[in-house]
Amino acid sequence: MLLSTFVRGQSTWTGSATLQGNFSIGQTEPVGSGSDENAYCGPGNTPSFGAADDVAALPQACMYTALSATPALSGNTWTVNTGADMQTAINGLHCGDIISITAGVTISPTTPSGAPQFLFPALGCDDNHWIWVESSGISNAAFPPEGTRLTPCQAGVASLPGRPAYGCPAPQLLTAKILMTGSTLPITFVSGATHYRFMGLEITRTATAGGAPSHFVGSLVGIGGAHHIIFDRDWLHGVPAEGTLPQASGATTETNRGVNLAQSHSIAILHSYFTDFYCISVNGSCSDAQAFTGGIGTAANTAWGTYKIVDNFLEGAAETIIFGGGSGPCTNPDPAQCSIDSPADIEIRRNHMFKPLQWMPPPGPSSGFGGWPVVKNGFEIKNAVRVLLEGNIVENAWGGFSQVGYGFLFTPKSQSGLCPGCILTDVTARYNQGKHLGGGIQFLAANSDAGASCKGAFRESIHDNLFDGIYQDTTLVAADGYELDTSGSSGMTQDRVNVVHNTFTSAGKADILLGGLAAETNFIWRDNIMVKGEFNTVNRGNCDTVSGTILGKMNACWTNYSFLNNLIVGRSTATNFYPATTITSAASASAVGFVNYQAEGGDLRLCKGLNNPAAPCAGASAYATAGSDGLPLGANITLVNQYTQGIQ
């Protein structure tokens, strides 16, 4: 597995169309401009996502985040050079104020270790009276303009080892640093705090923060019950792990997460950089680290949600982003008695979700994994309603730490039996790209280890995604290399999971893993391109143990399903082995008619004729009109490229 290096650019394309109905997806372009942070939200927080993408309802609320819409106009500016200055400013704040921290200075809280550090008050501010907390460097002409991602270059760092190049001809120290030295998170909010915008800040911790012996830090930012909070062009990071791995017990430097969303609402994270969020296996104090976590909380009816995570570079060892995985508001053990009370209206677009390869243990299980960052999956949802996952790149995930490294994991769960009301519903994943992963997409409706169930998964629209380089990892204990995996537990439900027009260029073990005892109903899987793995489609054995064919397995495991016009490259053509409309005529990926096939990289558009869409094409691919809708099989690679352009 190789790490590619890219330099970020800026994309400027725009376009519009609608996406509704079972047969309208695959080659159409949704409303909005892919590179615009407000592509789906207008002034006054007016959403323009559209009503639905296929079966999945799209977000119904949004946050308009243009700088002009978040004015700080009191005329009062607090100049900060020390932690004491900062505390004085916080104590005297009024709505509309600006806290300007001098670029290049480092401030640390003056409160005692263990106390809340910089605790921002609830002042009852409104849309016309925001509070800005900023570096004075944002006025420098070299600071990234509004709508452009900050990188460590603006903190004086020319490059980071093992990460994609971000382009830094002249590093300048334009940020101001908030440095955690104690044992609690450096930025937090009184419940009800509202209308704060943080810009141009480096937020981090010392290697000894968190206290001996573990130096564990839970979060850098705790949103709590706050709302209308924006982090814009900031760098949040833990302690770099380079040169310290494997870390011994008592010498770990774990930072569990960058931002804990808790039960907040109307939160935006924009154009920012998150690095070095990891937990250390065996020798550490935590197990799952993320750049963001949300979807956990016990307070009822908080209207949590309206989250906007757009155009960020994000590192989280276990999961880059996760919603759910803990307690929920409903305590009745019967999910049917729980009303839906989950975070809703979540927009996650144009992020580069990344894990540096120096976090990977050396080859061979005999080396042991103790002291290494715990890596699991790319993006994971266990509890959320109306999610748009669009135009992201998920790069690098591997198995070995209880999971296998899927790019996307959609898995409603009552973690430890504490969230019977957890639900995953109305999820749209489109125009994303996965690279160098242990698996593609897993749909898993599983009970807790003690057998507790939750409300299940409903209405998922997964289309026009490209997974490039799925491998079966032989160096670690678990990286299976399945392109698609669907399964679950008795008592759980997955309904209307539609997987349409996606392209997978390689598989390690198999194209599809299916099985389990969950009720899996009304699936539509059509017009995908999948490539042969080591084995035939695999069944876990719970719902079908006798048929010996993929058709038999699907008939036994799924109810009222449609499996149409899927190309399985390199598979058997035996009668009844697959559903009747399955296409198995391509013996190898090179026979599909891609413009320039490679297992990783290459031009994966289908040829439509001589030199169309590019000069290597000698003629039209046999699959250029083979979709059940008459469109090319697989993802619309042109749109995938457009939506992901410039985010690496």
N, C-alpha and C positions, 0 to 999 in steps of 0.2 A: 504494500500500500504506500503510495507516494503522496506527499503534501504538495499541492500546487500553490504557487505564489501569484497573487494578482495585485494590481493597483486599482484602488477605487476610482470610479468616475462618477459622473452625474448624468442621469437619464432625463429626457425632456419630452418623451412621447406622450400623447394623450389619445383618448378615444372613448366611445360610449356605445352601449347596446343594452339589451335586457337579457336576463337569464331566468326563465320560468318554464315549467313543464318538463316532463320526463325526457323529451327529445329535443330540447333547445340548447343543451350544453355540448361541449366538445370543441367547437371551433368559433364560438362567438366571444365577444369582448364585453366585459361588464362596464357599468357606468363608472366614470371617474378616470383620473390620471394616475398612473401607477407610482410616480415619484412624488406626488404632492401629498404632504402630510394630512391635508384636509380634502383628499379626493372624494370622500364619502360624507363630508360634514360641512355645512354652510354656516354663515353667521347666524347667531341665535341658537346654536347647537341643533341645527336642522339636518336630520339624517337623509342621505340620498343613496343608501345601499341598494334600494329596491326591496320588493316584498319577500322574494324567495329565490334561492338557487336550487332548482330541481325540487326535491322534497323538503329541503331545509329552509326554515325561515331565517332571514338575514337580520343582523342587529337592528333594533328599533330605536335606539338612542345613541347619541354620539357626543363628542366634546370638540368644539371648534377652538383650535389652539393657536391661531395666528397671533403674533405678538401684539398686533393692534387691537385685538379683542381682549387682552389681559392688561389693561393700563394700570400703572402705578403713578398716580397724579396728585398726591398730597403736597408735593413740593419739598418733602422732608427726606433727606438722605443721611444715613448713618455711615460714617467712615470707620472701617474696622481694620485694625492692624494686629490685635492680640485677642486671645480668648476672653479676656476681661472686657474688651471693647464689644465683643460679640454679645456677651451676656447683658451688658448695659443696653445694647440696641434691642435685644429681645424683650427685656423688661419694660422698655419704653415705647414699643411699637404701636403704631396706629395704622388703620387701613389706608392703603395707598402709599405707604412708605417704601423706601429702597434701602436695603442694607448692602453697601458696597465694600467688599473685602479687597484690600489692595493686592493686585496681581503679584504673584511670587512669594507672598507670605504664607506661613503655616500657622494655623491657629488650632489650639486644643482647648477643650472645656476646662473651666476653673472649678466646676462642681466636684465634690469628693468622688473618688472611685466607687462605682456601684450605684451612684445616683443617676437619674436621667441627665443626659449630657446637654446638648442643645435642644431644649424642649420648647417648641413653638406654640404660642397660645391661641385660643379660640377667641377671636375678636369680632365675629359676626360680619366679616367683610363680604362684599358682593361683586358682581361682574364688572362694575365700574371702579372698583377700589381694590386691586390686587396688591399684594406685597411681593416685591422682588428681592431675592437674595442672590447676589451676583458677584463675580470677579470684576474689578475695574478694567481688566483686560478685554472685556467683551467690546469695548469701544475702539480697540486697536483694529486697524484696517486688515491685519493678518488673521484676526479671529474669524472662524467660519461664520458666514452670514446666516441669517435665519433660513431654516430649511436644509441646512448642510450639516453632515455629521462631524462632530468633534472627534479627534483622535489624540493619543498621547503626545503627538507632535506639539500640540498647543500647551502641553505640560513640560516641554523641553526634552522629550524622549523621541529620538529619531526612529527607533524601531523596537519591536518586542520579539524576542527569540521564539521561533516556532509558530508565529502568527503570520497571516498574510500581510504583505507590505501595504502600508496605508499612504505612502507618498508623503515625504517630508523633506523637501529640499533645504529648509532652514528652520530647525527647531527653535521655538520661542516659548518662554515661560509666561503664558498669558492667563493661566488658571490661578486660582487661589486654593490652598489645600486646607481641608478640615480633617484633622488627624485624631483618630481615636487612640487614647492611651489607657483608658480604664477598662471596666468589665461590662459596660452596657453600650448599646448602640449610640453612635454619635449624633444622629438626627432622628427626632421623634416628635410627635404632635399630641397636644391635648385633644381628647375626643371632641369632635365638632369643629376643630380648627379647619379653616377653609381659605381658599384663594391665595395660595403661595406659588411662586414660580422661581425655581432654582436654576441659575445659568452660569456656566463657565467655572464649575467647581470640580476639584479633585477630592473625592471623599474616600478615605482609606483608614488603615489602622497600623499600629506598630507591630513588629513581630512578637512582642511580649504582651500586647493587649490581651485582655480576657483573663489574665491571671494565671499563676502557676498551678499545676504543672502543665496543663494542656494548652493554654493560650488559645482556647476556643472562643470564637466570636459568633454570635447567632445571626445578626443582621447588621448592616450598616445604616439602613433606613427602615424605620418602623412607621407605617402609615396609620395603623390603628383604626380609629373611627373617624378619621379626617375625610375631607372631600374637597374637590376642586384643587388638586395639587398637580403641578407640572415640574418634571425634571427635563431640562432642555439643554443639550450640548454640555454634558457632564461626563467625568470619568470616575467610575466607582470600581474599586479593586481591592482584593485581598493581598496577601503576601505572596510574591512570586515563588513558585516551587522549584524553579530551575536550580540545579546543583544541590538540592536538599533531599532528593528522593533516593531510596525510600526513607521516610521519616520515622524516627524511633519514638517509642512511647515516652511522653514527657518532653518531646522536642517537636511537637506538631504545630502547625500554623494554620489551622482550619478557619475559614470564614464560610459560614453555612449558606448565606445568601446575601445578595445585594439589597433587594427591596422586598419587604414583607407587606403585601397588600392588605392582609387581614380582612376586615369587613368594611372597607372604605368604599367610596364611590366617586366617580368622575376623576380618574387619575390618568395622567398621560406621561409616558416615558419616551422622549423623542431625541433622535440624532445623537445618541450617547454611546459610551464605550464601557463594557463591563468585563473585567478579567479576574482570573484567579479566585474563583469561588469553588472550593473543593472540600470534601471530607476525606479523611485518611482511613483506609481499611485496617482493621484489627487494632492498631495502635492509637486510633483517634477517639474523639468524643461524639461524633455524629456519623450518620450513614448516607444521607442524601443532601447534596448541595445544589443550589440553583441560583441563577441570576435573579429570578423572580419566583415568588410563590404566592398563591392566592386560593380562594375557595375553601378556607378553613375558618370556622368561627361558630360560636354557640348562641349568639344573640339572634332573636327572631325578628323577621320583618324589617331589616335594615336597609332594604333597597340597594344592596351592594352590587357593584358592577359598574358598567360604562367605563371600561378600561381600554386605553389606546396605547399600544406598544408599536412604534413605527420607526424604522430606519436606525436600528441600533446594531452594534457588534456585541454579542452576548456569549459569555462563557459560563457554563454551570456543569460541573462534573457529572452528577447523577442525571439530572434533567436540566436542560437550559431554562425551560419554563414549565411550571406545573400548576394546575388548578385542582385542588382537592388533596386527599391523602391524610385527612385528619377528621376532627369533630365537625358536626353540623348542628343546625338549630333544633332539629327534631330529635327527641329522645325516645319516641315510641318505637319499639323494636320491629313493628310491622310497617314496612314501607308504604303499604296502601293507606295507612292512617296519617302519613306525613304529607302536608301540602308542599308544593314546589317552592323552595326558599333557597335558591342557589344564585351565585353571581351571574349576571346576565349582560349581554351586549358587549362583547369582547372583540376588539379589533387588533389583530397581530399581523402586521404587514412589513415587508421589505427589511427583515432582520437577517443578519448573518449569525446563525447559531453554530458555535464552533467549540471543538475540544482539541487542544494542542496535543500532538502525538508524543511529546515528552512525558505526558501523564501515563502512557501505556507501559505496563510492566514488561520486562524482557521476556523473550520466548520461553515457553515450557512451563507447565504447571509446577514442576519441581522447584522453580525459582520462588514460589510462594508469592502471595499478593500483599502481605502485611506491609504497611507503610506507604502504599500507593493510593492515589486518588480513586475513589469509588465511582466508576463510570457505569451508567445504565442505558439511558435512551436519549433521544434528541428532545422531543416535545411531548408532553403527556397531559391528558385531561382526565380527571376522575369526577369532577363536579362542576358543571357549567351549562349555561343556556344561551343559545344564539351566539355562536363563535364564528368569526371569519378569520381564517388562516390563509393568507394570500401573499404570493410573491416572495417567500422566504427561502433562504438556502440553509439546509441543515447539513453540516459537514463534520464527519468523524464521530463514530460511536462504535464501541466494541463490547463484547461480553466478558464474563469472568467474575462478575460481582453480583450474582443471583439473577441477572437478566442478560439479554442477548444483544442489545444495541440497536433497537428499532429506531427509525427516523421519527415516526409518529406512532404514538400509543394512545388509543382511545379506549378507556377502561373505567366505566362507572364502578365505584366501589365504596362500600361502607367500611372504611379502614378501621381495623380493630373493633368492628361492630359499633362505631361511634357516629356513623352518618347514615342511618337507614333512609333518610330523605335525599341522599345524593342522587343526582341524575345527570346524564349526558344527553342533551337533546339539541337539535338544530345546529349542527356543525357543518360548516363549509370549508373544505381545504382545496384550493385551486391555484394553479400556476406556481407551485413550489418545486424546489429541486433538492434532492438528497444525494449526497456524495460520501463514499467510503464508509458504509454503514454495515452493521451486523445483520440488519434486516430492513425491510421496507416499511410496511404499515401493519400494525396489529390491532385488531378489534377484539377486545377481551372483556366479557361481562362475567366477572368472577366474584364469588363470595369471599368474605374475609377468611382468614385462617381458621377461625372458630365457626365458620358456616353462616355468618350473618349476611343477609342480602340487602340490596338497595333498590331504587326504583328502575334502574336499567338504562338502556341507550335507545334513542329513537331519532330517526330522520337525520341521516348523515349523507352529505353530498361530497364525494371525493372525485374530483375530475381534473384532467389536464395537469398532472404532476409527472415529473421526470425523476426516476431513481437510477442513478448512474454509478455503478460500482458497489453492488451488494455482494458480500463475500462470506464464505464460511471460514471463520478464523480457526486455524489449527494451532495457534500459539497460546490461546486461552481456553478456559474450560467450556465456554458457552457463547458462541456467536454463530447462530444456525444458518443464516443466509437465506431465510424465507422471504420471498417478495411480498406475499400477503398471508396473513394469519388471522383466522377468526375462530373463536371458541369461547367457552364459558362454563358456568356451574349451574346445576339444577336449581330452579327457582328464579333464575335471572333471565332477562329478555334483551334481545337486540332486534330491532324492527326497522325496516326501510333503510338499510345501509346500502347506498348506491355507489358503486365503483365503476366509473365510466371514463373511457378515453385517457388512460394513463399509460406511460411507457416505462418498462423496467428493462435495463440493458444486460443484466447478468443476475444470476442467482447462485448461492453457494450450495445449499442442500436441496431446495425444491421451489417450484413456483408458488404453490399454495399449501398451507397447513390448515386443515379444518377439523372440527370435531368438538368434543365437549358435550355437555348436557343442557346448556342454555337453550331457551326457545329462540331460534333464529329464523325470522319470518320476513317475507316480502323483500328479499334482497334483489337488486338488479345489478348484475356485473356484466358489462358489455363493452365491446370495442376497445379492449386493452391489448397491449403488446407485452407479453411475458417471455422470458428466455429460460430454457431448460436448466435445471439444476442437476445435482448429483443423482437425485431420486425422482420418481413420479410424485404427483400430488400426494401429500401425506395426510393420513387421518390419525388423530390421537387415539382412536380405538374405542371411545366411549359410546358414540352414537351409531357406529357401523363397524362391525368386526368381520363381516363375511363376504361383502360384495366383490372386493378385489378390483373395482373400477372406480374412476373418478365420478362417473355418472351415478353409480350406486351409492357412493359416499354422499354426494350432494342430495340425492333423493332421501337418504336416511337422516341427514343432519339438518337440512334446510326445509322450510315449509313455504310453498307458494313463491318460488324463486324464479328468476330469469337469468340465464347464463348464455349470452348471445355474442357471436362473432368475435370471440376472443382468439387472438393469435398466440399459440403456444409454440415457440420456436424450438425445434429439435425434439419434439415429442412423438410418441407412437400414434399411428393412424388406425389402430385396431378398432373394429366396429364396436360401438357402444362403450368405448373406453372413456370418451368425453361426451358431454351433451352434443346433440346432432349438429348444431351450427358452429361448433368449435373448429378453428382453422389450424391445421397442423402441417401445411404444405411447405413451410420454410424449414429446410433441414438445418440451417445455421443462420446466425444473425446477419452474416454477409449476404444472405440470399433474400433478405427482407426488402431491400431496395432503399436503405438509408442513403442519404447523400454521402456520408463518410462515417461508416460504423467503426467505433472502437469501444471496448468494454468499459473504459472510462474516458470521457471526453469525446471528441468527434462531433460531426454535424448530424444530428439524429432526426432531421426532417425527412419525410418520405419524398422520393423523386416523383414528379408528376408528368415528366416528359423529358425530351432532350434538353439538357442544360437548364432544366426547370425543377427546383428553384435555384440550382447552382450548377456550374460547369461540369462537375464530375458525373452528373446524371446522364446515362446513356439512353434512358427511356423511362417510362412510367413504372413505378412499383406496382406489383399485382395487388397491393393492399391500399393503394391511394384512394380507392372508392369502395373499399370492402366493409366499411362500417355498417351497422344495421340502420344507420341514418343516412347512408350514402357518402359519408365523409371519410377521410383517411383514418385508418386505425391508429390507436395510440394518442398521446398527448398532442395538442397543438404546440409544437416546439417553438414556433415563432412567438406566440404569446408568452410561453414560459420564459424565453429569453428576454422579451420586453419587460416583463414584470420583475425579473431579477437583475436586470441590467444595472451595473454600477453599485451594487450593494456589497461586493466583496472588498 
